[in-house]
Amino acid sequence: MIYFDTVIRNQLARGDIPYLVMYTEVNLFCIILLLQVIRRSRDSIRLKNQEDFNRALLSACAVFASDTLIVLMDYAAIPMIRWVYLLIKDAYFFSVGVMSFAWFIHAQNLVNNKFVNHRKDIWKWSGMLIAAVILLLINWKIPFLFGISDHTYKRGPLFLLNYVFGYSYIVMAVFVALRASFQKEHFADKDTLRSFICLPFPPALAGISQYYYPKIPVLCCAVTAIIEYMSMKAASTLISLDSLTQLNNRRRFVVKLQSAIDELKPEENLYVMIMDIDYFKAINDTYGHPEGDEALLIASRSIAKAVGRIDRSSVIARYGGDEFIVFSRAEGNDCCEKIQKAIEEELKKEKEVKQKPYDITMSYGFVRYEPNMSIADVVAAADQKLYQIKQEHHKQRI
């Protein structure tokens, strides 16, 4: 206690107390913001892999909380008990590793890598995280990472291994997203992937700064800012989705179609395909609007599965009412015909599972985009093709 009282008096003389208050307030403020993001995400914003995102947020909160306690002990604002200090330091680096690993899994989900759905495969990829834990345990006996000597924290000769194991998953996540952003099957998610690639750089620069200037709490600010950005981006995406089917809405489809047209090379083809449910009004009138909504959900699931099988780079949207629209950067008409056939197959599977008292069939119209066409032109041309097919179906029924 005599040592502790002496340190406090020295801190008051040097003016360290205001600094400690500032450091603590910044970290606590960032923790509160992250907890608010978790609350908002559970209430409304749904990311592609919400559990992994929330796990990363909770790990970030643990990083900030342990960092605060470490600084308070370093400046003797609270007593430094050796085993408590080392345990908190271990929690800090472990939380960094978990946060990075959750970010890596998030990247794998963005590119639809199926291994993330298998627990055994996830365990294989967690090898570096497990190795980091083993090193932290060994460090209690042999302080080669960090330790305490004469009430002072000291970095060991292999201290940088903490960051190598902790942040290597971030590097791998960036590589996964970067590779996918140049692949045709991820064309629809290109902007999301490229945004994801850029996100780790501000926290990385902040982490490097804090490594050399540990008194400046910039890492927590950078991480929190990036997570807030992701949260707002997710909210913006939610506005661009159809509330019933969770497909793109018309506005988002038009934006993506314009982007595809702008990037279309002379030797490439782009097809727009419009489809609707046959006799949808009869389903609504006979069985009620809730059953009509169910028919829309069956149709949307069938379209999404079929398009995913044939061309994952295609973009799907609910265009309005019972109309759906797809654009595909295909090599020829046969792609649209394959999509049409695949949708019919998926609808048959849905019928066998759902056992509905009505059949769900669809009509299709598609056109190839020509350089002199506007978006309105190409959509109108596809719609006209659909109208002609509907007229033929109507004549056949009569």
N, C-alpha and C positions, 0 to 999 in steps of 0.2 A: 504493500500500500504506500510505503514511503516513496518507492520508485514511481508509482502511478501519480501521486500528488505532485512530485517534482516535474514530471512530464507535463501535467496540466498547467502548472505555473509557467513553464517554458513556452507552451503553446500560446497562452495568453499574451506573453511578452512578444512573441513573433507574429501574432495576429493570425494564427492558424484556425482559430475557432470559426470565424466567418467563412473561411474556405470550406471547412468541414460541413457547415450548415448548407452552403451552396451545393456541394457535391451530393449530399444526402437528398436535398430537395429535388435536384435534377433527376436523380435515379428514381426516387419515389414517384415523381410526376410521370416519368416514362412508364413505370409499372402500372400506374392507374390508367394511362392511355391504352396500354396493351390489354388490360382487363376489360376496358370498355369495348375494344375491338372484338374480343371474344364474345361479350354479351350481345353486341350488335349482330355478329355473324350467326349466332344461334337463333336470334329472333327473326332475321330476314335474309341476310346475305349468305348464299350457299355457294362455296367454291367447289371446284371439281373434286377435291379430296379434303373435306372440311376437317376431319379428325387429324390428319397430318399437319394441316395449317395451325389448328389450335394447339397441337403438341409443340410445334415450333414456338408459338407465342408463350406458352407456359414455361418452356425452357429459357426463352429470353428473359422472362420475369425472374426466373431463378438466377440467371447470370447477373442481372442488375442488383438483385437483393444481396447475393453473396459478395459482389463487388463493393457494395456499400458497407457491409459488415467488415470486410477486409480493410478498407480505408479507415474506418473508425478505429479498428484495432491498431493499424499502422501508426496512427497519430494519438493512440492511447486515450481516445474519447471513451472507449470501453476497455476493460482490462484484457491484455493479451494472454490467454491461456494456450499453451503450445498445442495441445491435441485438438482444442476447439478451432484454433486458427488453421491448422493443417486440414482439418475436416472441411471447413468452409472453403478453403482453397481447392480441395479436391472436388467439392460440389460445383465450384465455379467452372473448372475445366471440363468436368463431366457434362454440365449443362450446355456448355459451348458445343461439345461433341454431339449431344442429342439434338440440339437446335440445327446443326449442320446436317445431320443425318436425316432429320425430318424434311429439310429443304431439298435434299437429294431425292427422297421418295416423292416429294411434290413434283419434281422435274420428271421423274419416271411416269407419274400419273398424267402429266401434261401430254406426253408423247404416247400414252396408252400402252406402255410396256406391261405385259400381263404378269410378270414375275412378282410385282408388288402385291398381287392377290394371294400369293402362296407364302405361308409363314416360313417354311424351310428356306426358300430363296432369299427372303429378307434377312434371315439369320446369317446366311453366307456373306451378304453384303455388309453386315454389321461387324465384320472382323476387325477393322481398324478401331472401331469404338470399343470393342472388347479388349483389344491390345492396349488402348489408352488407359482403361480401368486397371489392367494388370500393372502397368508402369506406375500408376498413382499409388497402388498398394505397395509395390516394392519400394517406392520412394520413402515410405515411413521408416524403413530400415536403413536404406542407403539413399541419402538425400541428393541424388544426382539431377533432379528436376528443380527443386526448391527446398528451402528449409529455414529454420530459425536459429540464430546464434546471438546470444547476449541481447535478447528481446528485440532483435532486428531481423526482418525478413530478408533473405538473400536468395538470388537466383543461382541454380546449379549449372554445371557445365553443359548439360543437355536440356536446358530449359525450353529451347525452341521446339523440342519434340511435342510439347503441349499444343502448340499452334499447328504443327505439321499434321498431327493426328486429328486435331479438332476441326481444322478448316479444309482438309483434303476433300471432304464430301462436297463442299461448296464448289471447288474446282471441277469435280466430276459432274456436278449438276449443270454447271455452265457448259461443259463439253457436250453433255447429252442434249441440251436444248439447242446448242449451236449446230450440231450435226443434223438434228431433226428439222431445223428451220430451212435447210437447203434441200429437203426431200419433198418430192411431189405430193406424197400422201398426207403431208402436214401443211399443205398450202393454206387451208382454211384457218389454221392456228398460227400462221407465220408471224403476224404482228404480236400476238401474245407471247410467243417463244422469244422473239427478239427483245421484247420488253423485259422478259424474265432474265435474259442474258445480262442486261445492263444493271439490274437491281443490286447484285452483290458488290459492285465496285465502290459505291459510297461507304458502306460499312467496312469494306476491306481497307480503304484509305484511312478511315477513322481508327480502325484497329491498329494500323501501323503507327499512326500519330500517337495513340495512347500508349503504345509499347515504349516509345521514346520519351513521351511526356505524360506519365501516368497521372499527374495531378489534374489533367483536363478530361472531363467526362464526355468525350465526343462520341464514343462508340455507342452508348445507349441512345443518344440523340439520333445518330444516323440510322440505327436499326429500327427505332420507333418511327422515324419519318418514312422509311421504306415500307414498313408494315401498314402504316396509315394510307400510303399511296395504293398498296395492293387492295386494301379494304374499299377505298373509293372506286378503284377500277372494277372491283367485283360488283359494287352497287350499280355502277354504270352499265355493266354487262347485264345485270338483272333487269334493268329497264328495257334492254334491247331483246329480251326473250318473251315469247308468247307465254302468258301466265298458265294456260291449260296444258299445252303440249311440251313446254320448255324447249321448243325449237326456236330458231331465230325468228324475229318478227319481220314485217315487211321493210321497215326502216333499216334495220341492220343488214338485211339481205341486199338491199340496193347499194349500201356502202361497200359491202364486200364484192358485189358484182362490178361496181365501178373500178375498184382496185384491181380486180382480175383483168378487166378490159384494158386498163392503163398499162399493165405489165405484159399483155399478150404479145407474143412475138409473131412475125408474119407467117412463119411455118406452123404455128399452133392453131388448134381449133378450140372453140368454146361453144357449148350447147346449153340452151335454156329449156327446161322441161316443166310444164305446168300440168297438174293432175287434180282431179276432185273425186269425191265419193259419189257413185251413182245412186240416184234416188234418195239422197240424204234427207230431203224434206219429208219424204214418206216415213223415214225412220223416226224423225222428230215428232211428226203428227200422230203416228201410231203408238209409239212407245214412250213418248215424252222427252223433254230436253235433257234430263240426266242421262238417259240412254243415248241420246244424240252425242253428248260429251264423251261417253264411253266409246262410241263409234269413232270419234275423232282421235281419241287416244290410241285405239287399236291401229288406225290408219297411220298415225304418226310414228308409232313404234315399228310398224312394218316397213315404212319408208326408210327410217333411220338404219334399221338392221340391213335392209337390202342395199342401200347406197354404201354403207360401210363395207359390205362384202365386195362390191364391184369397184368402187373408186373412192377411197378415203379422203381424197383431196376435194371432193364435191362439197358444196354448201347447200344446206336444206333450210327451208323456212315455211312457216304457215303464212300464206299470203292473205288470207281473209276467209271467214266462213269455213267452208269445207274444202277450200283450195289450198294446195301445197305447191311449192316451187323449188326447183333444184337447178343449179348450174354446175357444169362439169367441163374441165379442160381435157376433153377426150380426143382420141385420134380419128374417130368416125362415128357414124350413126349407130353402129352396132353396140356402142356403150350404152346409149339411151335404151335400146331394145333389151339389152341385158338387165339394165336397172328395172325396166318394166316387168320383165319375166321374174326377176328376183322379188319384187314387191308382191306379185301375185302368189308366189310360193310362201312368202311370209304371212300373207293374209290367210291362206289356207291353214297354216300352222296355228295362227291365232284362233281361227274358227274352231279347230279341234280342241283347243285348250279352253276357250271361253264358253263354247256351246250356246251361242246367241241364237235367238229365234229368227234372225234375219241374216242375209248374206251381205258382206261388204265387198263390193267390187269397185274398181276405179277406171276412169278414162284418162287418157294421156295425150298431150300435144307437145311436140318439141321442134325447135328450129336451131339452125346453126347461126351464130353471130357473124354478121358481115361488117367490114370496117366502116361503112357509111351509116350504120345503125346507131341510134341512141338507145339508152336503156329502155325508155318508153316504147321504142320501135320493136325491139327484140321481144319484150314481154307481150306486147300487143300481137305480134306475129305468132308466138307460142299459144297465146290465148285463142286466137282465131283457129289454129289447128285443133285445139281442144274442142272448140265449139263445133267444128265440122264432125269430129268423132262422136260427140254427144248427139248430134242430129242423126247420124247413122244408127246409133244405138236406139234412139227413139223410134226410128222407122222400123227397125227390126222387131221392136217390142210390139208395135202396132200390127 
